[in-house]
Amino acid sequence: MKTRITELFGIQHPIMCGGMMWLAKPELCAAISNAGGLGNLTAGNYESGSDLGKAIDKTRQLTNKPFCVNVTFMPSVRITKALHEEYFQVCCEQKVAAIEVSGAPLDKYLGPDSVRQANEAGVKLIHKLGSVKHARHAAEVGYDAVIAAGFEEGGHPLDDDVTTMILTPRICESVNVPVISAGGMVDGRSMAAAMVLGAEGIMMASRFIATTECLAHPRIKEELVRRQENDTTLICKTIDLQMRALRNELVSNVLEVEARHGSIEEIIPLMSGERSQKAWENGDVDGAPLAVGQSIGLIKEIVSCRELLDTIVREAEETLANVQRRLQGAVS
Ligand SMILES: Cc1cc2nc3c(=O)[nH]c(=O)nc-3n(C[C@H](O)[C@H](O)[C@H](O)COP(=O)(O)O)c2cc1C
């Protein structure tokens, strides 16, 4: 499959990994890039620009293929604006293939010069967003591509609550830059559907957790295979930080606090990054909010990244051909 996305990044398959706090680290990132996709290193995993720089070096020891760095501009106690600035400078200095920006637009958060700086460094800019308005802005200020991230996605879907099915074609018809579809992308069928809706690539995150190279604890990977599409829910709507996470004990506690209009001070300790980091590592499925999307309903096995990407592309091509055959059969 050749699209503007494969051309833009010089990759084999138009499949990229989304930022994943605590999980998108060098091993997984390199495995995805080595398998022909665009791996993702998530800056927020690192306490300083120099630690991120070391992680970029480590990834480059594991792959000579392009990968991107996710920089999430969201309110955080741990990740200050100064640290965001450091992450951005390191990405430019190290000339990573691309930055996946999320949360707020780079030009508004770090200033318009940052877009020029990335362009001059040869770093492509991809903005993950959830509305046509934001996509138009990104295209106008010079982003190279946008990611249409629908409501199904794990993590923090925009509170417009628009599904991938609607958001992808709306954004495709509204901007000239290539569009990557995200939220519910998990197999060849969803990839084929995204292409039919006008996307030129897909982004997956939840699906990459259940791969052999992801460092999440095996118990959580197995849990994702076991769970279904109705096993996620939205939390933290009441504090304007909506998150889609796996239904578990901790998430029930958060929902209970929210239902009785508990204070933000009660919610924040339940949502601490430290809690999630530990749970992904020690496999405590109930101990933290675990960001995952509705796509878990379609995760059936734990496989290597190479097997996953090869299968998805093959299935997508077969699906597109089968649909055509089916429709022709129905007509004749
Ligand atoms: C475990 C996990 C952590 C995530 N962390 C981030 C993050 O730090 N920054 C970000 O922009 N998106 C984050 N996301 C969202 C993903 O990058 C992506 O947009 C979304 O998961 C795609 O939908 P899917 O879950 O259906 O694949 C995270 C998702 C998951 C599953």
The ligand as a MOL file (V3000), in Angstrom:
LIG
                    3D

  0  0  0     0  0            999 V3000
M  V30 BEGIN CTAB
M  V30 COUNTS 31 33 0 0 0
M  V30 BEGIN ATOM
M  V30 1 C -1.9050 2.9610 27.1180 0
M  V30 2 C -2.1660 4.1940 26.3130 0
M  V30 3 C -1.5140 5.3710 26.6190 0
M  V30 4 C -1.7200 6.5130 25.8550 0
M  V30 5 N -0.9830 7.6400 26.1180 0
M  V30 6 C -1.0580 8.6900 25.2670 0
M  V30 7 C -0.2050 9.8080 25.4320 0
M  V30 8 O 0.6330 9.8680 26.3400 0
M  V30 9 N -0.3150 10.8320 24.5280 0
M  V30 10 C -1.2080 10.7900 23.4910 0
M  V30 11 O -1.2460 11.7250 22.6900 0
M  V30 12 N -2.0350 9.7440 23.3280 0
M  V30 13 C -1.9770 8.7040 24.1690 0
M  V30 14 N -2.7990 7.6200 23.9770 0
M  V30 15 C -3.7390 7.6230 22.8390 0
M  V30 16 C -3.1480 6.9060 21.6220 0
M  V30 17 O -1.9700 7.5190 21.1890 0
M  V30 18 C -4.1180 6.8300 20.4330 0
M  V30 19 O -4.5570 8.1160 20.0880 0
M  V30 20 C -5.3350 5.9520 20.7030 0
M  V30 21 O -5.0780 4.9630 21.6290 0
M  V30 22 C -5.7940 5.3210 19.4060 0
M  V30 23 O -6.9420 4.5560 19.5810 0
M  V30 24 P -6.9180 2.9680 19.9350 0
M  V30 25 O -6.7340 2.9210 21.3920 0
M  V30 26 O -8.2670 2.5110 19.4890 0
M  V30 27 O -5.8080 2.3450 19.1690 0
M  V30 28 C -2.6390 6.4830 24.7600 0
M  V30 29 C -3.3140 5.2960 24.4900 0
M  V30 30 C -3.0900 4.1520 25.2240 0
M  V30 31 C -3.8200 2.8960 24.8560 0
M  V30 END ATOM
M  V30 BEGIN BOND
M  V30 1 1 1 2
M  V30 2 1 2 3
M  V30 3 2 2 30
M  V30 4 2 3 4
M  V30 5 1 4 5
M  V30 6 1 4 28
M  V30 7 2 5 6
M  V30 8 1 6 7
M  V30 9 1 6 13
M  V30 10 2 7 8
M  V30 11 1 7 9
M  V30 12 1 9 10
M  V30 13 2 10 11
M  V30 14 1 10 12
M  V30 15 2 12 13
M  V30 16 1 13 14
M  V30 17 1 14 15
M  V30 18 1 14 28
M  V30 19 1 15 16
M  V30 20 1 16 17
M  V30 21 1 16 18
M  V30 22 1 18 19
M  V30 23 1 18 20
M  V30 24 1 20 21
M  V30 25 1 20 22
M  V30 26 1 22 23
M  V30 27 1 23 24
M  V30 28 2 24 25
M  V30 29 1 24 26
M  V30 30 1 24 27
M  V30 31 2 28 29
M  V30 32 1 29 30
M  V30 33 1 30 31
M  V30 END BOND
M  V30 END CTAB
M  END
